[in-house]
Amino acid sequence: MAEPDHAVLARATRENLVIVTENARDFRALVAREEIHPGIIIIPCTSREQSKAYLLSAID
């Protein structure tokens, strides 16, 4: 079951995890309220194959 965005951000902050999402609008708003967070990678909303290519590019 999917967690709400604020819970994902809280867990990422607590566990020092980077968030990868296509949900730019919601996460930008949430992250803007945080003093510090581990990071966020926003990828365009596209096909699963293209999303994977974007993610692999970001990791490189």
C-alpha positions in Angstrom: 0.0 0.0 0.0 1.3 3.4 -0.9 2.2 5.9 1.9 1.1 9.5 1.8 3.7 11.9 0.5 4.4 13.5 4.0 5.0 10.0 5.4 7.4 9.2 2.5 9.3 12.5 3.2 9.5 11.8 6.9 10.9 8.3 6.4 13.4 9.6 3.8 14.6 12.2 6.2 14.7 9.8 9.1 16.6 7.1 7.2 18.7 9.5 5.0 17.1 8.3 1.8 16.8 10.2 -1.5 13.2 10.4 -2.9 12.7 9.6 -6.6 9.3 10.7 -7.9 7.3 11.9 -10.8 5.1 13.8 -8.4 7.0 17.1 -8.7 4.3 19.5 -7.6 3.5 17.8 -4.3 7.0 17.0 -3.3 8.4 20.4 -4.2 5.8 21.9 -1.8 6.7 19.5 1.0 10.4 19.8 0.6 10.2 23.6 0.6 8.9 23.5 4.2 11.9 21.4 5.4 15.1 22.9 6.7 17.1 19.9 5.6 16.3 16.7 3.6 18.3 14.0 2.0 17.4 15.0 -1.6 14.8 14.5 -4.3 15.1 13.4 -7.9 12.2 14.4 -10.0 11.8 12.6 -13.3 9.3 13.5 -16.0 6.1 11.6 -16.1 6.6 9.2 -19.1 6.8 5.5 -19.9 8.2 3.1 -17.5 11.1 2.4 -19.8 12.0 6.1 -20.2 11.6 6.7 -16.5 14.1 3.9 -15.8 16.5 5.5 -18.3 16.2 8.9 -16.6 16.8 7.3 -13.2 19.9 5.4 -14.4 21.2 8.6 -15.9 20.7 10.5 -12.6 22.6 7.7 -10.7 25.5 7.9 -13.1 
